[in-house]
Amino acid sequence: MKLASYLKNNKQSLGIIVQEKLYNIASLGENFSSNILPFLDEGEAAMKALQEKMDQLIKGEIKAIPESDFSLLAPVPHPRSCRDGYAFRQHVAAARRNRGVEMIKEFDQYPIFYFTNHQAIQGPGEIFCMPDHFQQLDFELEVAIVIGKQGRNIQAKDADAYIAGFTIMNDLSARKLQMEEMLLNLGPAKGKDFSTVIGPWLVTPDELKPFLVVPKTGHTGNNYNLKMKCWVNDQLVSEGNMADMDWTFAEIIERCSYGVTLYPGDVIGSGTVGTGCFLELNGTGKLHNPSYQPQWLQDGDVVKMSIDGLGILENTIRAEQTDWSILALKK
């Protein structure tokens, strides 16, 4: 199934996408919740009940919502938390190579993550950025999962059962802010907390079964052969595959849940796929050609991300009409 949160007449609702059409799940009876978080709280029973209504939708027995009547939001507009992992070795190794530093040996020992701002989650559409964000503004092409049931101290061998679904993530990054604050060995903070984009909808794991592949040697959990691409202004800039994840989501969940309870609606990102951001691409370009001209996101740029089975996430970058700068406040 594909679950979507959407806005109609200034009211947020939960829908299901069937044959590229959107249906309000509240119209299907069964007292379905009109919001993604309470729906996920109801767990497998709600998912199963909704699955049983699919035949009615396929047969056209229920009226779809006209495209002109709604706008898509993030599938989980207000997650209970948002973490982002560091699962693709290719990206980490390339970024460090480009800076002339050795690969971190600890990368292969355990998966890591950071918390980002779960109140700055956005979906398809316009993304407004402050002037300091445009100091090396970057996209990051990622996959994200949404937790579907509560759990604590979850072992990797059991962890895939806790995933409600998958979605595309664009972890927008203001690199100048990020690099400055991380000199103090704390963060990322202001370089990341202004916007994390997910969407266009949440795809349940059953839809991805045809794409299942074995994880990397020595790792535990499901992985998927899903091509990942990003375009900026219709120019293909990034291309990778979810199958290249070294740490699986199951292993990331194991780490995240150690001594901590995960809740339905928690979002966890994969980290950047190899070639999945300008920071890496610019570094590689400079390494091979000293006259290479770095590229960063600008006002008006259209960022489009595509992942097999998960859809297309598209955003337009907009500049806030202000000259206020925190970079200018440095002592």
N, C-alpha and C positions, 0 to 999 in steps of 0.2 A: 504494500500500500504506500501511497504518497500522501502525507498529511501536510496541510498548509494553513498557516495563520494569515488572516487577511482583514482588511479594513473596508467596511461598507457603511456609508452614512455615519462616519465617525465612530463606528462601533467595531471593536475587535471580535472576530469570530474564528472558529476552527472549521476547516473544510477538508475534503478529500478530493484528490485529483484522480479522475478515471477517464481514460481515453482523451487526455488533454483538456478535460472540462472540470470545472470546480463545482462541488456540491457542499452545501452546508450540512454537517453531520447531524445537527439538531433536528433537521427536517426528516431524518430517517427513523425517528422514534427512539425507543430504548433508553430515553432520558440521557442521551449522550451530553457530556459537558460541552459548552461553547468555547472553552478555553483550553489550551494545550496542557497546562500544568495540572489542573484537576483531572483531565482525561488520563494523563500518564499516571497520576496517583492511583487511579482505578486499576491499573496494571493489566495483566494478561486477559482478564475477563472482558474489559472494554475493547481491547484489540481484537479478541475473538468475535465479540458481538458485532463489531464494525465489519470485520471480514465477511461475516455471514450476510451482510447487506449488499455485498458487491454485485451479486446477480441482478438485483433490482436496478442498480446504476448502469450496468452494462446493457441491460435491456431497454434502458431509457424510460423506466417507469417513474422516475423522479426528475423534476425540472432542474437543469443546471443554471448556475448564476451567470448572466451575461458578462463578458469580459469588461464591458464599459462600466459595470456597476461596482467593481472592487479593485483594490490594489493590494499586492502581496506584501506581507511583512516578513520579518525573520520567522522561520518556523517555530522557534521558541523566543518570543520577543523579550521576555524577562526571565532568563534562566536563573536558577537558584545559585549557581556559581558558574564560572568559566575558567578553565585551565587550558594551557597550551603546552604540548609536548615538544619533543626534539628527536623525532623517530627516524629521520632519513640521514644516514651516514654520509651519503654523497654530498648533500648540501653543506653539512658541517665541515667535512674534509676540504671541499673546494673553497669555502669562505676562509678557512684558516690558511690554506695554501696561498691564497691570493694576498693574505696579509703577511706572509713570510714566517708563519709560526707553525709549530708541529701540531699534528692531530692530538686531541685530548684522549689519552689512553682510557680514561674512565668512561668514555662514551660507550664502550662495549661491555661495561660491567653492570650498568643499571640504567633504566630510563629515567629521565628527569622532566620536570614541567615547571611552569610558573603560573601564578594566578593573574588574570587580567580583569578588566572592569566589566562585570556582568551587567551593569546598568548602561553600558555603551554599546550594546548589541544592536545592529541594524540589519536590514534586509535589502532587497533589490531597490534601486532608485538612487536618489542624490545623496552624496556624503559631503557635509560641510566641514571644512578644515580651517584652522586658524593660521595666521601668517607663519608662525614658527614651525607648524606641521609641514609647510612647503619647503623647509630647509631639508632637502633630500627625502621627500615623501616617497614611500615605497609600498608596493603590494606584496603579499605573500600567499602563494597558492598552496592550499592545504585541504585535507579532509577533516571533518569533525564528526564525533558521535554524540548522541544524547542518551543519557542514562535513563533506563526504563523502570527500574525497581530499586528499592532501598537495599543497601548492603554495606557491610563493614568487614575488613580483613578478608577481602575476596581474593581467592587464589586464581592465578592465570588460567589454570585448566578449567575453571568454572566461569570465567569472567565474560565470555561472549554472550552468555544468557542474560546479562544485565544491560545489553545494548538495545535501546528502543529503535534506533535508526541512525542513518548517516546523512550528512549534508555537506555542501561545499563551504569552505571557510576562506575568507580573505582577511588575514591578520595585518591590517594597515599599520605602517610603522613610520614614525618621524625619526629618521636616522641621526640627525644632528643632536636632537634632544636625547635620544637613546644612548649614543656614544658618550656624550658629556656626563650624564648621570651615572653610567656604569663604570666610569673611572673611579667612583667611590665604592665599587664592589657591592652595589645594592641596586636592585631593579630587575628588569626594565619597569619603568613607571610612566612618566609623562611622554616618553617616546612611543607608548603603546595604548594608553588608557582612553584615547579619544574616540576610537571606533574599531570594532571587530564585526565584520560582516559575515552572516551565514544565510544560506538559502539555496535555491528558491523554496524548497520544501524538504520534509523529512522522509527518507526512504527506508522502509522497514527491512530488516535483514533477509527476509524470505525472498525479496525481489532480486537480491544480489547473489543468490546461490549459484547461478550459472557462471559467475565470475570467480568463484572460490579457487584459491591456489594454496599450496603449502607455504608456510612461513620460511624465513631464512633459517639455515642450519643452526641448531641450538636454541631456537626460539619456539614459543608456545602460543597458540591461538590462531584464529582465522586471519587470512589475508586475501586480497582481491586483486584481480587483474583489471584495473580500471585506468584507462588513459586519462591523463590530466593535462589541460592546456589553458593558457592565458593569452589574451590579446589586449593590446593597448591601442586604441584608435584603429582597430581592425588589423593591426600588425601583430603577427604571432611572435611572442617574446619568450614563452616558456612552454616546455613540453616534458612530461614525466609520466610516472605510473605509480599507482598506489602499491603495486606489488613490490616496489623497491623499498618499502618500509622495512627497516631493520628491527626495530622494536614494534611489536604488535599492539593493537589497542588493548588486548587482553592483558598484556604485561604492563601497560601503562595504567590500566585500572587497578591491577594488583598493587602497584606502587602508590597510586593516589589513595587507595582505601585502607592503607596500613594504619591502624589506630584511628581511623576517621570514617564516618558514615557518608556514603554517597547517596544522593537523593534523586528521585525522578525529576528530570528537567535540568540536571547538571550537564554542562557542555564541556567536552574535552577535545582539543584540536590535536592534529598529528604532528605539527611542526611543518616547516617548509620542505616541499619536494625539491630534489636536485634541479637546478636552474630556475627555481620558483620565485625569485625576487631580483630586483635591480641591483641590490647590494652585491650579490654573488655574480650576476651577469657583468656588472661594471668592473668588478675586480678581475674577472677572467679576461675581459676585453683589454684592460690595461696591462695585464701580465703578458699578453701576446703582441700588443701593439701600444707603445707608450703614448701615441697620439690619439688613442681611442677617446671618443667623447662620451662621458657618462650620461645616462638618461635617468630622470626621476619624474614622478607624476606631477602634472601641472593642472592648473584650473581649467576645467572643461574637458579633461581627458575622460575617455570612456574605457572602463576596465571590464572585460568579459572573461569569465572563467567557465570552463566546461569540464565535467568529469563524467565518464561513461556511467550510465545508470542513475546518475544523480541530477542531471539537468544542466541548465546554464544560469549562472549568476552574473547579473550585469549592473554596474554602478557608474554614475557620472560624478566626477570630483568637482566640487564647487568651493570657491573661496568665500569665507565670511567677510563681510564688509567692515573691517576694522584694521587698525594698525597696531593693536596691543600685542606686545611681545614680552614673554617671560625670559627669553634669552638676553634681552636688553637689561634685565634687572640684576644680572650678576654683579657681585660686589667687586 
